[in-house]
C-alpha cells in the first residue's frame, strides 16, 4: 500500500516477468496501470507499462503567484526628449564630408 501524501516515480525498470512486476507494484505501492505499449519484432521487441497512483498522474508543483514590483518613475536624465523613431539628423549632427582635401 502507498503511504498517503508520498509519491513514487520510476524512469525505467527492465524485468523478465512483466506481470510479476505489475503485481508487486500494485500490491506494495498501490500503483495502477495507466498505459501498456508493445512494439517491434524479434530481438528488438519490447513491452512497456506505465503505472501511476489512483489519485492522479503524478506530482504537480503549485507555486505561489508573486506579482511583479511596481515600476519606478524615470528620472529626468532617463526621459526621452521625444518619442521614437528618431531621424538620422536627430541622432548625429550634420557635418561636412570633404571628399577632396585639396579643394578647401
TAHUTA-V207908 format. One line per field, one symbol per residue. phi: phi as a letter, one per 40 degrees, with the letter a starting at -180 (. if undefined). A space follows every 50 residues. Layout:
phi=???
This chain:
phi=.cccgbbbbbcabbbcbccccdccccccbgcbccabbaagagcccaabbb bacccicicbcbcccbcccccccccdcccccacccccccccbccaccbcb cccc
